[in-house]
Amino acid sequence: MLRPATDADSANVLRWRNHPEVRAVSLTQHEITDEEHAAYWAATRDSDTRAIYIYERHEVPSGVVTYFDIDREAGSAWWGYYLDNEGLKERGELLPAWIEIQRQAKRYAFDELGLSALEGEVLESNEAVRRFNRRNGFQEIERYTQDIDGTPTPVLRVRATKD
């Protein structure tokens, strides 16, 4: 289930985002500071073009879905997600949660937010996510190089459209 994030979720979101496995596949790989996170959280809360949702698995907060650059007129947005890797691994639920969060986030974008296109980015080296994206209707539409912590890194832009 996805539900709107509240201020009570902020600390979990930061902890999940700073997990080494999440940082390793992110376009921003440094550890996010409390100050950076507080500024991000406030900017998101005060924006019509950003939204944060908490993914709950068996009624336990287990991940976050972010939609940003939401353009309601064009029916498009960018998105990203990450999970509580540590907690889900302890419960033996990481893989099922990974499958479920992406499907729920895509469905929510099209059915609840009324979007017709959802875009994202994935590191070219993240083959597992690339395969999963393809299975869920995302197409790789652009390849470019981005500087990530001083290293030129191939990144793929992906897009799914409402069926």
N, C-alpha and C positions, 0 to 999 in steps of 0.2 A: 504494500500500500504506500502511496505517496501522500504526504500532508505538508502544508506550508510550514516552513521552519519558523521557530520562535527564538527569542533571545536566549531561552534556556538551552537551545541546541548549539549555541555558538562554540562552546568549549569542545564538545564532541567533534564538530566539523573541523576545527583546527587540529585536533589530535589525529583524526583520520587522515587529513590532508598531509600532515607531517610524517606519516608512517614512511619509512624508507622505501618500501615497495611501491607506494603511491607516487612518491617524489621521483623515483627512477623512471617512471613512464609518463611524467608530466612535462609540459613545456617550460615550466618554472620549477627547477629542481632543488633550489635552496630551501632550507628550513624557514617556513613563514614565521615571522616574529609576532608576538602578541600585538604590537602596534600596527603592523601591516594588516593583520587579521581584523582588528577593531575598525580600521579605516575601510576595509573591504565590506565588512558587515554593515556598517552605517551607510555606506554608499548604496549597497544593494537594497537595504530597507527603504531608502528614500527615493528609489528609482522606479519609474514605470517601465523601463526597458530591461530590468533584471528581476529574476525570481529564484528563490532557493526553496527546495522541497526536501524533506527528510523521507528516506525510504525505510519503512519498517518491515521487518521479517518476523513473523510470529509475534507481533506487537512489541518488538524490541527495535529501537532505533539502530539501523545497521548500515546506513550510507546516505549520501547526499546527491541530489541532482540539481544542477544549476542551469538556468536558461538565461542568456544574455543577448544583448543587441536585439531585443525583441522588437520587431516591426509589425505591429498589428495590421497596418494598412497593406503591407506587402504579404502578410501571412507567413513571415519567416522569423527564425531565431537561430542562434548558435547555442550549443549545449555542451555539457561535460558532466561527468559523474565519477565518484569514487566510493569505496566501501570501507567499512570498519574491518580491515583485513585481519587484525589481531583477534577481535571478538568472534568474527565469523569462522576463522580457522579453529579457534578453541571449541566451537560448537559443531565443527565439521560441515559448515554450510556455505563456505566461500564460493564454490562453483555454482550451486543452485542460485545463490543470491546474485551472482554476477550475471547469470542468464536472466533472472527475473527483473533486476533493476533496469536493464537496458530496454527490455520489452515494455515495462510499465512506463518508463520515461517517454518512449516514442509514442505510445498510445495516449498518454496524457497530453503531450504536445499537440497531437492532431485532434483528439476528441474533446479535451477540456479547454485548451488554450486557443483552439481554432486555427492552428497553423497549417500551412500547406507544404512547407519546406523546413527541414531541420538540418543544420550544418554543424560540423565539428572538425576536430583535428586529431590526428593520431601520429605518433612517431612511426616512421617507415619500418623501423626495426621491431615494432610491437606486433609480430605476426599473429599472435593469438587474438588480439583485439581486431586486427584487420579481417581475419577469417570470420569472427563473430559478427562484425559489422556487415560483411557481405551477406551472411545468412539472414540478417535482419533488414535487408533491403537498402543498405547504405552503399553508395557508389563512390569510388575514389575519383575525384574530379580534377584535382590539381596536386602537383608535387612541387615543393619549394624547399629551400634550405633556410633554416633559422639558427641564429646563434643561441645556443643553450649552454650557459656557464662557460663561455669562451670557446665552445666547440661547434663548428658548422654541422648541423644535424638535419638530415632529410625528414620532412614532415609532409603528411598527406592531408589534404582537405577532403572531407567526406560529406555527402548529402543524401538524405532520404526525403522522399516526397510522399504525400498522402496518397494512398492507393485509391 
